[in-house]
């Protein structure tokens, strides 16, 4: 039996629905990753959760950077959010034979985080620039405070869901992800949940960890989507 035949026997080709879900996952992760790179072109005060006394600087940064950089960051991230939401809903809705309870719970948690991300990414794309030109600074500062909270709080279900999905994969007889990459992904999920909860509860302020956990998590999700396409769906 050839190597290709053996691989096909061990990992049957995914169903059409799984293939579509996996493609959405990979494309959504890629688009969101690109969005995070555009976010990196913004200043930390503007593009990441900031402390209250940093939000006036975020207003000045928005005026300096201009609408294009804001639109690219929020727009590409919003596109990725939409594709990832569709993928998460599809993967969370699969039948009992195709996915464990842990995996479905993980995808559901990640869907919650993506819905939250769609709100604050849309602020970056379409709201911050006109608010920065308002006669009063208060509206911009208020929406920036909401952006900061949503960004951090959304990382909690994202991190927990990420851990659940990777744990479900690791428990399979033949995991889709290599063990080293799975360990890296678990660390990313833990960093996302801890940093997001710390900021939301005003206990810990690690904005760079909040942002980078999304950036690097996108890479792991993209690999997972490609592996599902090539090797079949995650099963118990």
N, C-alpha and C positions, 0 to 999 in steps of 0.2 A: 504494500500500500504506500502511495506517495505521501510526502509531507503535507501537500495541499489536501489530499483526501483525508488524512488523519485529522488535520485541523478542522475540516468540515464536519467530520463525524463527531468530534468532541464539542464543537461550537457551531450548532446549526445556524444557517443564515437567519437574521432577524425577520420577523413578519413585517408586512408593509407598514403597519401602524408603528411598530418599534423603530423601523428605519426612519420614518418621518420624524418621530420624537427625537431620535438621536441626531438627526440632521439639524433640527431646530436647536437642540442643546449646543451642538458644536458651533453653529452660526451665531447663535445668541451670545455665547461666551466670547467668540472672536470679536463681535461688534462691541460688546461691553468692555473688553480688554482695550480696544482701540479708543473707546470713550475715556477710559481711565488714563490713557496716555495723553489725551487732550486735556483732561483735568490736571495732569502734572504740569501743563504749561501755564496754569493759573497759579496764583500765589497760595501758600498754605492757609492764610487767613480767609481767602475767598473760596477755595476749592475743597477744603477739609473742615470738619467741625472745629469751630474756634471758641475761645473763651470770650465772655461778654465784653471785656475791654479791648478785644481784637477786632470787633465787628465794625467799628468806625474805619479801621484800616481796610477792611474788606470792601467797604463802600468806595474808598479812594482807589483801590485796586481795580474795581469794576469799571470805573470811569477811565482809568489809564489803559486797561487792556482792550477795551472796545467790545462791540457786540459779536464779532466773528468768533473770537476764542471762546466766549461763553456759549454761543450757539453750537459750535463743534463739539465741545465737551458734553453739554447736556443732550444735544441731539443724537450723537452716536451712542451715548449711554442709554438714552431712552429707547432707541431702536433695539439695542441688546436686551434691555429689560423686557420689551414686548415679546421678543422671540423666546427668551428664557421663561417667561410666564407661560406661554403656550406649551413649551417642553415640559415644565414642571407639572402643569395640570394633567397633561397626557400621561406622564410617567407615574404620577400619583394615582391615576384612575385605572391602572391596569389590574387585571383579575388576580385572584389569590394565587393561582398557579404560576404566575409570571413574576410576582414581586412579594417580598415579605412585608409584614406590618411595619417593621422598622424602616425599610426603604420607602414605603409609601408615606409614612410620617415625615421622613426626611425631605422628600420632594414637596410635601404640603407646606412644611415650614419654610422651605426656600421660596415657594410661591408667595407666601406672605411677605417675605423680605423683598421680593421683586416688586410687588404692588406698592410697598412703601417707597422703594427706589424710584418708581415711575413718578411719584409725586415730587420728590426733591430734584430729580434730574430735569423735570419739566420746568421747575423754577429757574434752574441754571440756563436752560435753553431759551426761555421766553419771558421771564419775569424780572430777573435781576437788572438787566440793562435799562428798561423803562423806569423801574423803581429808583435806580441810581440817579435819574434825572428829575425826580420829583422835587418840588420846592421844599419839602420836609424830609429829613433823614429817617424819621420814625418808621414809616412803612417798610423801607429797605431793611432796617435793623431788626424789625419784628419778623419779617419773612426769613432773614438770614438766621435768626435764632431758631425758627421752625425747621429750616433746612438742616442746621447743625444737629438738632435733636433727632430728626427723622433719619439722617445719615447714620448716626451712632446707634439708635435704637433698632434700625433695620438690620444691623450687623449681628444682633443677638439671634433672631430666628435663622438668619443666613448661616451663622457659624454652627448652631445646633443642628440644622438640617444637613449641612455639609458633613458633619461628623456622622450623623445617622446613615446617610447614603454610603459613605465610605466604609463604615463598620459593616453594613449589610453586604457590601461587595466583598470585604475581607473574609466574611464568614462562609462564603461560597467555597465549594471544593476547588474550583478553578476561578480565582478572582480575575476580573477584567483588568484591573490596574496592577502593575508590578508593586511588590511590597514596599520598596523604598519610596515610590511616589505616593503610595497610600499613607505612609507615615508622615510624609511632608504635608499631604492634604489634611490629615487629622490635626497637625500642628497649626495649620492655617485656620482651620475651623475654630480651634480653641482660642487662637489669638483674636479672631474676629468677635467671638462671643464675649470674651473677657474685656477687650478694649471697648466694645460697644456698650456693654453693661456698665463699665466703669465710668464712661462719659455721661451716660443717661442718668446715673445716680449721683453724679458729681463727686465721685470717689477717686477716679483715675482719668488722667487726660493724656491720651496717646493717639493723637490724630493721624500721625503717619502710619501707625499700625492699623488703624481703622481703614485707611485708604489702600495700603499695600495688601492687606488680606483679601480685598476684593480683586485687585489686579492679579495676584498670583493664584487666587482661587479660580479665576477665569481660565487660566492655563490648564489647571487640573480638570475642570469641567469640559474643556474642549477636547482634551485627550480621552476622557471618559466617553464623550459622544462619538468620537471616531472609533473607539474600541467596541462600543455597542454595534456600530454599523458593520464592523469587520468580523466580529466574533459572536454576535447574537446578544439577546437581552440578558439583563441581570435576573437570575432566578435563585431560588433557595437552594 
